[in-house]
Amino acid sequence: MTPPHADPRSPESIVDYKPEVKRVEDDDPDVAGFVALVCSIVGLMIRNRTSLWIGTVFAVESFLNQRASDGGLLGSPAATIMFSILSLLMNYLPEIVAAYSGVKI
């Protein structure tokens, strides 16, 4: 027979539950960066300038609200803003080239 102090059901063996402390910053994903990437990709695929501009605005917001230690899942906000601006440039490039070459679109 086992001694009574070795019983795991004894009240002395109970360990109180202490929830893990989380910072508020850790719960907030980079939603603006995700929206910026989605809008930029959709705008680039279907050549929708409104979607591209919305993506650029969200990319700037993501860039301005980034944390110092941000190594997020979607890459850095600087890469998102660069992708968004280059998507805008690719959409407006035919008109820019036509304006400088003197050809009417």
DSSP file (Angstrom, degrees, kcal/mol; ACC not computed):
  #  RESIDUE AA STRUCTURE BP1 BP2  ACC     N-H-->O    O-->H-N    N-H-->O    O-->H-N    TCO  KAPPA ALPHA  PHI   PSI    X-CA   Y-CA   Z-CA
    1    1 A M              0   0    0      0, 0.0     0, 0.0     0, 0.0     0, 0.0   0.000 360.0 360.0 360.0 144.3    0.0    0.0    0.0
    2    2 A T        -     0   0    0      1,-0.1     5,-0.1     2,-0.1     0, 0.0  -0.517 360.0-100.9 -82.9 150.3    1.2    3.5   -0.8
    3    3 A P    >   -     0   0    0      0, 0.0     3,-1.5     0, 0.0     4,-0.2  -0.347  30.9-116.4 -67.6 153.9    1.8    6.0    2.0
    4    4 A P  G >  S+     0   0    0      0, 0.0     3,-1.0     0, 0.0     6,-0.1   0.761 111.5  60.8 -66.2 -24.8   -1.0    8.7    2.4
    5    5 A H  G 3  S+     0   0    0      1,-0.2     5,-0.1     3,-0.0    -3,-0.0   0.613  96.5  62.1 -78.7  -8.7    1.3   11.6    1.5
    6    6 A A  G <  S+     0   0    0     -3,-1.5    -1,-0.2     3,-0.0    -4,-0.0   0.414  73.0 116.6 -92.7   0.4    1.9   10.1   -2.0
    7    7 A D    X   -     0   0    0     -3,-1.0     3,-1.5    -4,-0.2     6,-0.2  -0.582  57.4-152.8 -71.9 119.7   -1.8   10.3   -3.0
    8    8 A P  T 3  S+     0   0    0      0, 0.0    -1,-0.2     0, 0.0    -3,-0.0   0.638  91.2  63.6 -69.9 -11.6   -2.0   12.8   -5.9
    9    9 A R  T 3  S+     0   0    0      3,-0.0    -2,-0.1     5,-0.0     5,-0.1   0.413  76.0 117.9 -90.0   2.6   -5.6   13.7   -5.0
   10   10 A S  S X  S-     0   0    0     -3,-1.5     3,-1.5     1,-0.1     4,-0.3  -0.368  75.5-119.6 -71.2 150.4   -4.5   15.2   -1.6
   11   11 A P  G >  S+     0   0    0      0, 0.0     3,-0.9     0, 0.0    -1,-0.1   0.751 111.1  62.5 -62.7 -24.2   -5.3   18.9   -1.1
   12   12 A E  G 3  S+     0   0    0      1,-0.2    -3,-0.0     3,-0.0    -2,-0.0   0.736  97.5  58.6 -72.6 -20.6   -1.6   19.7   -0.6
   13   13 A S  G <  S+     0   0    0     -3,-1.5     2,-0.3    -6,-0.2    -1,-0.2   0.528  79.0 112.7 -85.7  -6.2   -0.9   18.5   -4.2
   14   14 A I    <   -     0   0    0     -3,-0.9     2,-0.5    -4,-0.3    -5,-0.0  -0.506  51.0-160.4 -74.9 130.5   -3.2   21.0   -5.8
   15   15 A V        -     0   0    0     -2,-0.3     2,-0.1     0, 0.0    -2,-0.1  -0.951  20.7-122.9-110.5 125.4   -1.5   23.7   -7.9
   16   16 A D        -     0   0    0     -2,-0.5     2,-0.4     1,-0.1     0, 0.0  -0.363  26.3-113.7 -67.5 144.4   -3.6   26.9   -8.5
   17   17 A Y        -     0   0    0     -2,-0.1    -1,-0.1     1,-0.0     0, 0.0  -0.643  30.5-172.3 -80.4 130.9   -4.2   27.8  -12.2
   18   18 A K        -     0   0    0     -2,-0.4     3,-0.1     3,-0.0    -2,-0.0  -0.970  21.1-131.5-124.1 114.7   -2.5   31.1  -13.2
   19   19 A P        -     0   0    0      0, 0.0     2,-0.2     0, 0.0     0, 0.0  -0.282  30.2 -99.9 -66.1 151.0   -3.4   32.3  -16.7
   20   20 A E        -     0   0    0      1,-0.1     2,-0.5     0, 0.0     0, 0.0  -0.485  35.4-122.0 -71.1 136.1   -0.6   33.3  -19.0
   21   21 A V        -     0   0    0     -2,-0.2     2,-0.4    -3,-0.1    -1,-0.1  -0.692  32.3-169.6 -83.4 124.2   -0.1   37.1  -19.2
   22   22 A K        -     0   0    0     -2,-0.5     2,-0.3     3,-0.0     3,-0.0  -0.881  18.9-127.0-114.1 146.2   -0.4   38.4  -22.7
   23   23 A R    >>  -     0   0    0     -2,-0.4     4,-0.6     1,-0.1     3,-0.6  -0.628  19.2-126.8 -84.8 151.1    0.4   41.8  -24.0
   24   24 A V  H >> S+     0   0    0     -2,-0.3     3,-0.8     1,-0.2     4,-0.6   0.842 108.2  61.0 -65.2 -33.0   -2.3   43.7  -25.9
   25   25 A E  H >4 S+     0   0    0      1,-0.2     3,-0.6     2,-0.2    -1,-0.2   0.805  96.6  59.5 -65.5 -29.7    0.1   44.3  -28.8
   26   26 A D  H <4 S+     0   0    0     -3,-0.6    -1,-0.2     1,-0.2    -2,-0.2   0.754 100.5  54.9 -73.8 -23.3    0.5   40.5  -29.4
   27   27 A D  H << S+     0   0    0     -3,-0.8    -1,-0.2    -4,-0.6    -2,-0.2   0.684  89.3  86.4 -81.8 -17.8   -3.2   40.0  -30.1
   28   28 A D    <<  -     0   0    0     -4,-0.6    -1,-0.1    -3,-0.6     2,-0.1  -0.736  65.0-159.7 -92.4 106.4   -3.4   42.6  -32.8
   29   29 A P        -     0   0    0      0, 0.0     2,-2.0     0, 0.0     3,-0.3  -0.341  36.7 -95.1 -76.2 166.8   -2.5   41.2  -36.2
   30   30 A D     >  +     0   0    0      1,-0.2     4,-1.6     2,-0.1     5,-0.1  -0.563  56.4 161.7 -83.4  79.1   -1.5   43.5  -39.1
   31   31 A V  H  > S+     0   0    0     -2,-2.0     4,-2.7     1,-0.2     5,-0.2   0.886  71.3  55.2 -68.2 -39.5   -5.0   43.7  -40.6
   32   32 A A  H  > S+     0   0    0     -3,-0.3     4,-2.3     1,-0.2    -1,-0.2   0.885 107.2  50.3 -63.4 -38.3   -4.1   46.9  -42.6
   33   33 A G  H  > S+     0   0    0      2,-0.2     4,-2.1     1,-0.2    -1,-0.2   0.888 111.0  49.0 -65.8 -38.8   -1.1   45.1  -44.2
   34   34 A F  H  X S+     0   0    0     -4,-1.6     4,-2.5     2,-0.2    -2,-0.2   0.922 112.2  47.5 -65.8 -44.6   -3.3   42.2  -45.2
   35   35 A V  H  X S+     0   0    0     -4,-2.7     4,-2.8     1,-0.2     5,-0.3   0.888 110.5  53.8 -63.8 -38.5   -5.9   44.5  -46.7
   36   36 A A  H  X S+     0   0    0     -4,-2.3     4,-2.2    -5,-0.2    -1,-0.2   0.922 110.8  45.3 -62.3 -44.5   -3.2   46.4  -48.5
   37   37 A L  H  X S+     0   0    0     -4,-2.1     4,-2.4     2,-0.2     5,-0.2   0.921 114.5  47.7 -65.9 -43.1   -1.8   43.2  -50.1
   38   38 A V  H  X S+     0   0    0     -4,-2.5     4,-2.6     1,-0.2     5,-0.2   0.937 114.1  46.2 -64.6 -46.0   -5.2   41.9  -51.1
   39   39 A C  H  X S+     0   0    0     -4,-2.8     4,-2.6     1,-0.2    -1,-0.2   0.887 113.4  49.6 -64.5 -38.5   -6.4   45.2  -52.6
   40   40 A S  H  X S+     0   0    0     -4,-2.2     4,-1.9    -5,-0.3    -1,-0.2   0.907 113.2  45.6 -67.7 -41.0   -3.1   45.6  -54.5
   41   41 A I  H  X S+     0   0    0     -4,-2.4     4,-2.3     2,-0.2    -2,-0.2   0.927 115.5  46.3 -68.3 -43.9   -3.2   42.1  -55.9
   42   42 A V  H  X S+     0   0    0     -4,-2.6     4,-2.6    -5,-0.2     6,-0.2   0.927 113.8  49.0 -63.9 -44.0   -6.9   42.4  -56.9
   43   43 A G  H  X>S+     0   0    0     -4,-2.6     5,-1.2    -5,-0.2     4,-0.7   0.854 112.4  48.4 -63.9 -34.8   -6.3   45.8  -58.4
   44   44 A L  H  <5S+     0   0    0     -4,-1.9    -1,-0.2     3,-0.2    -2,-0.2   0.874 113.4  47.1 -72.3 -37.7   -3.3   44.6  -60.4
   45   45 A M  H  <5S+     0   0    0     -4,-2.3    -2,-0.2     1,-0.2    -3,-0.2   0.929 125.8  27.0 -70.8 -45.5   -5.2   41.5  -61.7
   46   46 A I  H  <5S-     0   0    0     -4,-2.6    -1,-0.2    -5,-0.2    -2,-0.2   0.334 104.7-121.3-102.9   8.1   -8.3   43.3  -62.8
   47   47 A R  T  <5 +     0   0    0     -4,-0.7     2,-0.7     1,-0.2    -3,-0.2   0.905  53.3 160.1  54.7  48.9   -6.7   46.7  -63.4
   48   48 A N     >< -     0   0    0     -5,-1.2     4,-1.6    -6,-0.2    -1,-0.2  -0.897  26.4-166.8-103.3 111.8   -9.0   48.5  -61.0
   49   49 A R  H  > S+     0   0    0     -2,-0.7     4,-2.5     1,-0.2     5,-0.2   0.824  85.1  59.0 -71.6 -31.6   -7.4   51.7  -59.9
   50   50 A T  H  > S+     0   0    0      1,-0.2     4,-2.3     2,-0.2    -1,-0.2   0.930 106.9  47.7 -62.4 -44.1   -9.8   52.3  -57.0
   51   51 A S  H  > S+     0   0    0      1,-0.2     4,-2.4     2,-0.2    -1,-0.2   0.882 110.8  52.5 -63.5 -38.1   -8.6   49.0  -55.4
   52   52 A L  H  X S+     0   0    0     -4,-1.6     4,-2.1     2,-0.2    -2,-0.2   0.912 110.1  47.2 -64.9 -42.0   -5.0   50.0  -56.0
   53   53 A W  H  X S+     0   0    0     -4,-2.5     4,-2.3     2,-0.2    -2,-0.2   0.891 111.6  50.6 -68.1 -38.1   -5.4   53.4  -54.3
   54   54 A I  H  X S+     0   0    0     -4,-2.3     4,-2.3     1,-0.2    -2,-0.2   0.914 110.5  50.6 -63.7 -41.6   -7.2   51.8  -51.4
   55   55 A G  H  X S+     0   0    0     -4,-2.4     4,-2.0     1,-0.2    -2,-0.2   0.875 109.3  51.1 -62.2 -38.0   -4.4   49.3  -51.1
   56   56 A T  H  X S+     0   0    0     -4,-2.1     4,-2.3     2,-0.2    -2,-0.2   0.906 109.2  50.1 -66.8 -41.3   -1.9   52.1  -51.1
   57   57 A V  H  X S+     0   0    0     -4,-2.3     4,-2.2     1,-0.2    -2,-0.2   0.923 113.0  46.3 -63.4 -43.7   -3.7   53.9  -48.3
   58   58 A F  H  X S+     0   0    0     -4,-2.3     4,-2.5     2,-0.2    -1,-0.2   0.848 110.1  54.4 -67.7 -33.0   -3.8   50.8  -46.2
   59   59 A A  H  X S+     0   0    0     -4,-2.0     4,-2.2     2,-0.2    22,-0.2   0.904 108.9  47.8 -66.6 -40.3   -0.1   50.1  -46.9
   60   60 A V  H  X S+     0   0    0     -4,-2.3     4,-2.4     2,-0.2    -2,-0.2   0.911 111.9  50.3 -65.4 -41.1    0.8   53.6  -45.7
   61   61 A E  H  X S+     0   0    0     -4,-2.2     4,-1.7     1,-0.2    -2,-0.2   0.912 110.9  48.8 -63.1 -41.5   -1.3   53.0  -42.6
   62   62 A S  H  < S+     0   0    0     -4,-2.5     4,-0.2     1,-0.2    -1,-0.2   0.886 111.5  50.2 -63.9 -38.9    0.4   49.7  -41.9
   63   63 A F  H >< S+     0   0    0     -4,-2.2     3,-0.8    14,-0.2    -2,-0.2   0.897 112.2  46.6 -66.2 -40.7    3.8   51.3  -42.4
   64   64 A L  H 3< S+     0   0    0     -4,-2.4    -1,-0.2     1,-0.2    -2,-0.2   0.765 114.9  46.8 -74.5 -24.8    3.0   54.1  -40.0
   65   65 A N  T 3< S+     0   0    0     -4,-1.7    -1,-0.2    -5,-0.2    -2,-0.2   0.249  83.6 127.1-101.0  12.7    1.5   51.8  -37.3
   66   66 A Q    <   -     0   0    0     -3,-0.8     2,-0.2    -4,-0.2    -3,-0.1  -0.345  56.3-125.0 -72.2 151.7    4.3   49.2  -37.3
   67   67 A R    >   -     0   0    0      1,-0.1     3,-1.1   -42,-0.1    -1,-0.1  -0.518  21.4-115.1 -88.4 162.9    6.0   48.1  -34.1
   68   68 A A  T 3  S+     0   0    0      1,-0.3    -1,-0.1    -2,-0.2    -2,-0.0   0.853 116.4  42.7 -66.9 -34.2    9.8   48.3  -33.8
   69   69 A S  T 3  S+     0   0    0      2,-0.0     2,-0.8     0, 0.0    -1,-0.3  -0.146  81.7 144.1-103.8  38.1   10.1   44.5  -33.5
   70   70 A D    <   +     0   0    0     -3,-1.1    -4,-0.0     1,-0.1     0, 0.0  -0.693   8.9 152.6 -87.1 110.8    7.6   43.7  -36.2
   71   71 A G        -     0   0    0     -2,-0.8     5,-0.1     5,-0.1    -1,-0.1  -0.492  33.9-177.8-125.2  60.2    8.7   40.7  -38.2
   72   72 A G    >   -     0   0    0      3,-0.3     3,-0.9     1,-0.1     4,-0.0   0.176  40.5-105.5 -67.2 175.9    5.2   39.8  -39.2
   73   73 A L  T 3  S+     0   0    0      1,-0.2     3,-0.1     2,-0.0    -1,-0.1   0.808 117.4  49.6 -69.0 -32.8    3.8   36.9  -41.2
   74   74 A L  T 3  S-     0   0    0      1,-0.4    -1,-0.2   -44,-0.0     2,-0.1   0.312 117.3-104.2 -92.8   9.1    3.1   39.0  -44.3
   75   75 A G    <   -     0   0    0     -3,-0.9    -1,-0.4     4,-0.1    -3,-0.3  -0.397  60.9 -34.2  93.1-177.4    6.6   40.5  -44.5
   76   76 A S    >>  -     0   0    0     -2,-0.1     4,-1.5     1,-0.1     3,-0.5  -0.454  50.7-123.1 -79.5 151.6    7.5   44.0  -43.5
   77   77 A P  H 3> S+     0   0    0      0, 0.0     4,-2.4     0, 0.0   -14,-0.2   0.780 112.3  62.9 -62.4 -25.3    5.1   46.9  -44.0
   78   78 A A  H 3> S+     0   0    0      2,-0.2     4,-1.9     1,-0.2     5,-0.1   0.891 103.1  48.1 -66.3 -37.5    7.9   48.6  -46.1
   79   79 A A  H <> S+     0   0    0     -3,-0.5     4,-2.4     2,-0.2    -1,-0.2   0.866 110.5  52.5 -68.3 -35.5    7.7   45.7  -48.6
   80   80 A T  H  X S+     0   0    0     -4,-1.5     4,-2.2     2,-0.2    -2,-0.2   0.916 110.2  46.7 -66.0 -43.0    3.9   46.1  -48.6
   81   81 A I  H  X S+     0   0    0     -4,-2.4     4,-2.3   -22,-0.2    -1,-0.2   0.871 112.1  51.2 -68.4 -35.0    4.0   49.8  -49.4
   82   82 A M  H  X S+     0   0    0     -4,-1.9     4,-2.4     2,-0.2    -2,-0.2   0.915 110.6  48.5 -66.7 -42.2    6.6   49.2  -52.1
   83   83 A F  H  X S+     0   0    0     -4,-2.4     4,-1.9     1,-0.2    -2,-0.2   0.900 112.0  49.9 -62.7 -40.6    4.4   46.5  -53.7
   84   84 A S  H  X S+     0   0    0     -4,-2.2     4,-1.9     2,-0.2    -2,-0.2   0.909 112.0  46.3 -66.4 -42.9    1.4   48.8  -53.6
   85   85 A I  H  X S+     0   0    0     -4,-2.3     4,-2.3     1,-0.2    -2,-0.2   0.899 112.5  50.3 -68.2 -39.9    3.3   51.7  -55.2
   86   86 A L  H  X S+     0   0    0     -4,-2.4     4,-2.4     2,-0.2    -1,-0.2   0.841 107.6  54.6 -67.8 -31.7    4.8   49.5  -57.9
   87   87 A S  H  X S+     0   0    0     -4,-1.9     4,-1.7     2,-0.2    -1,-0.2   0.910 108.8  48.4 -65.3 -41.6    1.3   48.1  -58.6
   88   88 A L  H  X S+     0   0    0     -4,-1.9     4,-2.2     2,-0.2    -2,-0.2   0.922 111.1  50.6 -61.7 -43.6    0.0   51.7  -59.1
   89   89 A L  H  X S+     0   0    0     -4,-2.3     4,-1.3     1,-0.2    -2,-0.2   0.903 109.0  51.0 -62.4 -41.7    3.0   52.4  -61.4
   90   90 A M  H  < S+     0   0    0     -4,-2.4    -1,-0.2     1,-0.2    -2,-0.2   0.844 111.3  48.8 -65.6 -32.1    2.3   49.3  -63.5
   91   91 A N  H  < S+     0   0    0     -4,-1.7     4,-0.3     1,-0.2    -2,-0.2   0.885 118.3  37.9 -74.6 -38.2   -1.3   50.4  -63.9
   92   92 A Y  H  X S+     0   0    0     -4,-2.2     4,-1.9     1,-0.2     3,-0.4   0.538  92.5  93.1 -89.0  -7.1   -0.5   53.9  -64.9
   93   93 A L  H  X S+     0   0    0     -4,-1.3     4,-2.7     1,-0.2     5,-0.3   0.868  79.4  54.9 -60.5 -42.1    2.5   53.1  -67.0
   94   94 A P  H  > S+     0   0    0      0, 0.0     4,-2.1     0, 0.0    -1,-0.2   0.900 111.5  45.6 -59.6 -37.7    0.8   52.8  -70.4
   95   95 A E  H  > S+     0   0    0     -3,-0.4     4,-2.0    -4,-0.3    -2,-0.2   0.870 112.6  50.6 -71.5 -35.8   -0.7   56.3  -70.0
   96   96 A I  H  X S+     0   0    0     -4,-1.9     4,-1.8     2,-0.2    -1,-0.2   0.928 112.9  45.6 -66.9 -44.3    2.6   57.7  -68.9
   97   97 A V  H  X S+     0   0    0     -4,-2.7     4,-1.7     1,-0.2     6,-0.2   0.905 113.2  50.3 -65.3 -41.3    4.5   56.2  -71.8
   98   98 A A  H  X>S+     0   0    0     -4,-2.1     5,-1.3    -5,-0.3     4,-1.1   0.866 108.5  52.9 -65.5 -35.8    1.8   57.3  -74.3
   99   99 A A  H  <5S+     0   0    0     -4,-2.0    -1,-0.2     1,-0.2    -2,-0.2   0.885 113.1  42.9 -68.1 -37.7    1.9   60.9  -72.9
  100  100 A Y  H  <5S+     0   0    0     -4,-1.8    -1,-0.2     1,-0.2    -2,-0.2   0.743 116.0  47.4 -81.4 -22.5    5.7   61.1  -73.4
  101  101 A S  H  <5S-     0   0    0     -4,-1.7    -1,-0.2    -5,-0.2    -2,-0.2   0.587 108.7-120.8 -93.3  -9.6    5.7   59.5  -76.8
  102  102 A G  T  <5 +     0   0    0     -4,-1.1     2,-0.4     1,-0.3    -3,-0.2   0.621  64.7 138.9  83.9  13.5    2.8   61.6  -78.1
  103  103 A V      < -     0   0    0     -5,-1.3     2,-0.3    -6,-0.2    -1,-0.3  -0.747  50.0-130.8 -93.9 137.7    0.5   58.7  -78.9
  104  104 A K              0   0    0     -2,-0.4    -5,-0.0     1,-0.1    -9,-0.0  -0.690 360.0 360.0 -86.2 138.9   -3.2   58.9  -78.1
  105  105 A I              0   0    0     -2,-0.3    -1,-0.1   -10,-0.1   -10,-0.0   0.441 360.0 360.0 -91.0 360.0   -4.7   56.0  -76.2
